[in-house]
């Protein structure tokens, strides 16, 4: 049989959330900047690759037609 879940009061829930948020290792400004740059460069590279593949497939399909 499944165990019954206990209900937790709203106040206790938010206190536990605040306690857990204090345990989080937050990145500093330099790390955030580095991670953001990596994400933006990666997104741009993937967009470029998709654009190139799309152009190549379009050329191939138009020549078949």
N, CA, C and O atoms as a MOPAC input file, in Angstrom:
PM7 MOZYME 1SCF
protein

 N      0.82500 1    -1.18400 1     0.00000 1
 C      0.00000 1     0.00000 1     0.00000 1
 C      0.87000 1     1.24800 1     0.00000 1
 O      1.96400 1     1.27300 1     0.56300 1
 N      0.36400 1     2.24800 1    -0.62900 1
 C      1.09000 1     3.50800 1    -0.67900 1
 C      0.96700 1     4.24300 1     0.64800 1
 O     -0.06500 1     4.20600 1     1.31800 1
 N      2.06500 1     4.91300 1     1.00200 1
 C      2.03200 1     5.69500 1     2.23700 1
 C      1.24900 1     6.97100 1     2.00900 1
 O      1.25100 1     7.53100 1     0.91300 1
 N      0.57400 1     7.42700 1     3.06800 1
 C     -0.16100 1     8.67900 1     2.97500 1
 C      0.81700 1     9.83800 1     3.10500 1
 O      1.68600 1     9.82800 1     3.97600 1
 N      0.67600 1    10.83300 1     2.24200 1
 C      1.54300 1    11.99500 1     2.31900 1
 C      0.98300 1    12.96500 1     3.35200 1
 O     -0.21800 1    13.23000 1     3.39700 1
 N      1.88800 1    13.49100 1     4.18200 1
 C      1.46900 1    14.47100 1     5.18000 1
 C      1.45200 1    15.84900 1     4.55100 1
 O      2.28500 1    16.16400 1     3.70100 1
 N      0.51100 1    16.66000 1     4.96600 1
 C      0.46000 1    18.05100 1     4.50200 1
 C      1.35700 1    18.90400 1     5.37900 1
 O      1.41200 1    18.72700 1     6.59600 1
 N      2.05500 1    19.82900 1     4.74800 1
 C      2.95100 1    20.73500 1     5.45400 1
 C      2.34600 1    22.13200 1     5.36400 1
 O      1.81900 1    22.51900 1     4.32200 1
 N      2.42300 1    22.87800 1     6.44800 1
 C      1.85800 1    24.23000 1     6.43000 1
 C      2.64300 1    25.10600 1     5.46400 1
 O      3.80800 1    24.84100 1     5.16800 1
 N      1.99400 1    26.14000 1     4.98500 1
 C      2.61700 1    27.04300 1     4.00900 1
 C      3.83700 1    27.72200 1     4.62400 1
 O      4.87400 1    27.84300 1     3.97200 1
 N      3.71900 1    28.15800 1     5.86000 1
 C      4.84200 1    28.81900 1     6.52500 1
 C      6.04400 1    27.90500 1     6.65600 1
 O      7.17200 1    28.32600 1     6.40300 1
 N      5.81800 1    26.66100 1     7.04700 1
 C      6.91300 1    25.70600 1     7.19200 1
 C      7.55000 1    25.41500 1     5.83500 1
 O      8.76700 1    25.25900 1     5.72900 1
 N      6.71800 1    25.34500 1     4.80600 1
 C      7.23000 1    25.10900 1     3.45600 1
 C      8.19900 1    26.22400 1     3.05300 1
 O      9.30500 1    25.94800 1     2.58800 1
 N      7.78100 1    27.49100 1     3.23200 1
 C      8.63800 1    28.61200 1     2.82400 1
 C      9.88400 1    28.72100 1     3.70100 1
 O     10.93300 1    29.14600 1     3.21700 1
 N      9.79600 1    28.35100 1     4.96800 1
 C     10.98800 1    28.35300 1     5.82500 1
 C     11.98500 1    27.30000 1     5.33300 1
 O     13.19200 1    27.54200 1     5.31500 1
 N     11.48300 1    26.14800 1     4.94000 1
 C     12.39200 1    25.11300 1     4.43400 1
 C     12.98300 1    25.50300 1     3.08100 1
 O     14.13200 1    25.17700 1     2.78500 1
 N     12.20300 1    26.19700 1     2.26600 1
 C     12.73300 1    26.68300 1     0.98500 1
 C     13.85000 1    27.68900 1     1.23800 1
 O     14.89500 1    27.63400 1     0.58800 1
 N     13.63500 1    28.60900 1     2.18100 1
 C     14.66400 1    29.60300 1     2.49700 1
 C     15.91900 1    28.92600 1     3.03500 1
 O     17.03200 1    29.33100 1     2.70100 1
 N     15.75000 1    27.89900 1     3.86500 1
 C     16.90700 1    27.18100 1     4.40700 1
 C     17.67800 1    26.49000 1     3.29200 1
 O     18.90900 1    26.49800 1     3.29300 1
 N     16.97400 1    25.89900 1     2.35000 1
 C     17.64900 1    25.22700 1     1.22900 1
 C     18.35300 1    26.22700 1     0.31900 1
 O     19.43000 1    25.93900 1    -0.20300 1
 N     17.75000 1    27.40400 1     0.12500 1
 C     18.36600 1    28.41300 1    -0.74400 1
 C     19.67400 1    28.92500 1    -0.14900 1
 O     20.56700 1    29.34200 1    -0.88600 1
 N     19.79300 1    28.89500 1     1.17500 1
 C     21.04500 1    29.32100 1     1.81000 1
 C     22.16100 1    28.32100 1     1.54500 1
 O     23.33700 1    28.68300 1     1.60400 1
 N     21.81900 1    27.08000 1     1.25700 1
 C     22.81500 1    26.04000 1     1.01000 1
 C     23.35600 1    26.06800 1    -0.41500 1
 O     24.37800 1    25.44600 1    -0.70600 1
 N     22.67400 1    26.78600 1    -1.30000 1
 C     23.05600 1    26.80800 1    -2.71100 1
 C     24.37000 1    27.56400 1    -2.88000 1
 O     24.55500 1    28.63100 1    -2.29500 1
 N     25.27200 1    27.01700 1    -3.67300 1
 C     26.53500 1    27.68100 1    -4.00200 1
 C     26.28300 1    28.55700 1    -5.22800 1
 O     26.32100 1    28.07300 1    -6.35900 1
 N     26.02700 1    29.83500 1    -5.00400 1
 C     25.70000 1    30.74800 1    -6.08800 1
 C     26.96900 1    31.14400 1    -6.84100 1
 O     28.01000 1    31.35400 1    -6.21900 1
 N     26.89900 1    31.24900 1    -8.17900 1
 C     28.08200 1    31.65300 1    -8.94800 1
 C     28.35800 1    33.14700 1    -8.76400 1
 O     27.45000 1    33.94000 1    -8.51800 1
 N     29.63400 1    33.50300 1    -8.89100 1
 C     29.97500 1    34.92700 1    -8.80600 1
 C     29.78300 1    35.58800 1   -10.17200 1
 O     29.43100 1    34.92500 1   -11.14700 1
 N     30.01600 1    36.88900 1   -10.23100 1
 C     29.75900 1    37.64800 1   -11.46000 1
 C     30.59700 1    37.14200 1   -12.63500 1
 O     30.09500 1    37.07100 1   -13.75700 1
 N     31.84900 1    36.79100 1   -12.40100 1
 C     32.71900 1    36.32300 1   -13.48100 1
 C     32.21700 1    34.99300 1   -14.04100 1
 O     32.20700 1    34.79300 1   -15.25500 1
 N     31.80200 1    34.08900 1   -13.16100 1
 C     31.28600 1    32.79800 1   -13.61100 1
 C     30.00900 1    32.96600 1   -14.42700 1
 O     29.83100 1    32.30300 1   -15.44900 1
 N     29.12600 1    33.84700 1   -13.98100 1
 C     27.88100 1    34.09300 1   -14.72000 1
 C     28.19800 1    34.64900 1   -16.09800 1
 O     27.59600 1    34.24500 1   -17.09300 1
 N     29.14000 1    35.57500 1   -16.15200 1
 C     29.53800 1    36.15700 1   -17.43300 1
 C     30.12000 1    35.09700 1   -18.36300 1
 O     29.80000 1    35.06100 1   -19.55100 1
 N     30.97300 1    34.24000 1   -17.81800 1
 C     31.58600 1    33.17800 1   -18.62600 1
 C     30.53300 1    32.20100 1   -19.13300 1
 O     30.52000 1    31.85700 1   -20.31400 1
 N     29.65800 1    31.75700 1   -18.25000 1
 C     28.61800 1    30.79700 1   -18.64000 1
 C     27.67200 1    31.40200 1   -19.67700 1
 O     27.25600 1    30.72000 1   -20.61300 1
 N     27.33400 1    32.67600 1   -19.51200 1
 C     26.45200 1    33.34000 1   -20.46900 1
 C     27.10800 1    33.41300 1   -21.83900 1
 O     26.46000 1    33.17200 1   -22.85700 1
 N     28.39200 1    33.74400 1   -21.86400 1
 C     29.11600 1    33.81300 1   -23.13500 1
 C     29.16000 1    32.44400 1   -23.80600 1
 O     28.95500 1    32.33600 1   -25.01600 1
 N     29.42200 1    31.41100 1   -23.03400 1
 C     29.46600 1    30.05200 1   -23.59300 1
 C     28.10600 1    29.68000 1   -24.18600 1
 O     28.04100 1    29.11400 1   -25.27700 1
 N     27.04000 1    29.98800 1   -23.48700 1
 C     25.69400 1    29.65500 1   -23.97800 1
 C     25.39300 1    30.42500 1   -25.25500 1
 O     24.89800 1    29.84100 1   -26.21900 1
 N     25.67600 1    31.71300 1   -25.28500 1
 C     25.37900 1    32.51700 1   -26.47400 1
 C     26.19700 1    32.06500 1   -27.68200 1
 O     25.66900 1    32.00000 1   -28.79300 1
 N     27.47100 1    31.75500 1   -27.48200 1
 C     28.31400 1    31.28300 1   -28.58800 1
 C     27.81900 1    29.92900 1   -29.09000 1
 O     27.78600 1    29.68900 1   -30.29600 1
 N     27.43800 1    29.05300 1   -28.17700 1
 C     26.93400 1    27.73800 1   -28.56400 1
 C     25.63400 1    27.85700 1   -29.34700 1
 O     25.45300 1    27.18500 1   -30.36200 1
 N     24.73300 1    28.70600 1   -28.88100 1
 C     23.46200 1    28.90700 1   -29.59500 1
 C     23.71900 1    29.47400 1   -30.98800 1
 O     23.08900 1    29.04300 1   -31.95400 1
 N     24.62800 1    30.42800 1   -31.10300 1
 C     24.94600 1    31.00200 1   -32.40800 1
 C     25.55900 1    29.94800 1   -33.33400 1
 O     25.24100 1    29.90900 1   -34.52300 1
 N     26.43100 1    29.10100 1   -32.79700 1
 C     27.06500 1    28.05700 1   -33.61400 1
 C     26.03200 1    27.04100 1   -34.09700 1
 O     26.06100 1    26.63700 1   -35.26000 1
 N     25.13700 1    26.63300 1   -33.23500 1
 C     24.10400 1    25.66600 1   -33.62300 1
 C     23.15700 1    26.29500 1   -34.65000 1
 O     22.75200 1    25.63400 1   -35.60600 1
 N     22.80700 1    27.56300 1   -34.45600 1
 C     21.94400 1    28.24700 1   -35.42400 1
 C     22.62800 1    28.33100 1   -36.78800 1
 O     21.97900 1    28.15200 1   -37.81800 1
 N     23.92200 1    28.59900 1   -36.79900 1
 C     24.67600 1    28.65600 1   -38.05700 1
 C     24.71200 1    27.28600 1   -38.73800 1
 O     24.52800 1    27.19200 1   -39.95200 1
 N     24.94700 1    26.23200 1   -37.96400 1
 C     24.96300 1    24.88600 1   -38.53500 1
 C     23.60500 1    24.51000 1   -39.11900 1
 O     23.53700 1    23.94700 1   -40.21200 1
 N     22.54200 1    24.81000 1   -38.41400 1
 C     21.19600 1    24.50700 1   -38.91300 1
 C     20.92400 1    25.29200 1   -40.18500 1
 O     20.33500 1    24.76800 1   -41.13000 1
 N     21.35100 1    26.54400 1   -40.20900 1
 C     21.15500 1    27.37100 1   -41.40600 1
 C     21.92400 1    26.80400 1   -42.60400 1
 O     21.40900 1    26.77300 1   -43.72200 1
 N     23.14400 1    26.36400 1   -42.36400 1
 C     23.95600 1    25.78800 1   -43.44800 1
 C     23.31800 1    24.50000 1   -43.97000 1
 O     23.19200 1    24.31700 1   -45.18100 1
 N     22.91400 1    23.60600 1   -43.05800 1
 C     22.27800 1    22.36200 1   -43.48500 1
 C     20.97200 1    22.63700 1   -44.22400 1
 O     20.65700 1    21.95600 1   -45.20100 1
 N     20.21400 1    23.62400 1   -43.76800 1
 C     18.96100 1    23.97600 1   -44.42900 1
 C     19.22100 1    24.49100 1   -45.84000 1
 O     18.50900 1    24.13600 1   -46.78000 1
 N     20.22900 1    25.31600 1   -45.97800 1
 C     20.56500 1    25.85300 1   -47.30800 1
 C     21.01000 1    24.73900 1   -48.25500 1
 O     20.61500 1    24.71100 1   -49.42000 1
 N     21.82800 1    23.83000 1   -47.75000 1
 C     22.30200 1    22.72200 1   -48.58400 1
 C     21.13800 1    21.83200 1   -49.00600 1
 O     21.02500 1    21.46000 1   -50.17400 1
 N     20.27200 1    21.49200 1   -48.04800 1
 C     19.11800 1    20.65500 1   -48.39500 1
 C     18.18000 1    21.35700 1   -49.36600 1
 O     17.61500 1    20.71800 1   -50.25400 1
 N     18.00900 1    22.66500 1   -49.20500 1
 C     17.15700 1    23.42100 1   -50.13100 1
 C     17.74600 1    23.38300 1   -51.54100 1
 O     17.01500 1    23.18000 1   -52.51000 1
 N     19.05600 1    23.57500 1   -51.66200 1
 C     19.69300 1    23.52100 1   -52.97900 1
 C     19.49600 1    22.14600 1   -53.60900 1
 O     19.15900 1    22.04300 1   -54.78800 1
 N     19.70200 1    21.11100 1   -52.83800 1
 C     19.56100 1    19.74900 1   -53.36100 1
 C     18.12500 1    19.50400 1   -53.82000 1
 O     17.89900 1    18.96100 1   -54.90100 1
 N     17.16700 1    19.90000 1   -53.00500 1
 C     15.75700 1    19.65000 1   -53.34800 1
 C     15.31900 1    20.47300 1   -54.55700 1
 O     14.53200 1    19.99500 1   -55.37400 1
 N     15.81200 1    21.69500 1   -54.68200 1
 C     15.43300 1    22.51300 1   -55.84200 1
 C     16.05500 1    21.97500 1   -57.12600 1
 O     15.46400 1    22.10500 1   -58.19800 1
 N     17.23200 1    21.37400 1   -57.03300 1
 C     17.86100 1    20.79300 1   -58.23200 1
 C     17.17400 1    19.50800 1   -58.64300 1
 O     17.13300 1    19.18300 1   -59.82900 1
 N     16.63000 1    18.76600 1   -57.68200 1
 C     15.89800 1    17.53600 1   -58.00200 1
 C     14.61400 1    17.88000 1   -58.73500 1
 O     14.21500 1    17.18800 1   -59.67200 1
 N     13.98600 1    18.93200 1   -58.31000 1
 C     12.70900 1    19.34400 1   -58.88600 1
 C     12.91500 1    19.79600 1   -60.28000 1
 O     11.96000 1    20.18700 1   -60.95000 1

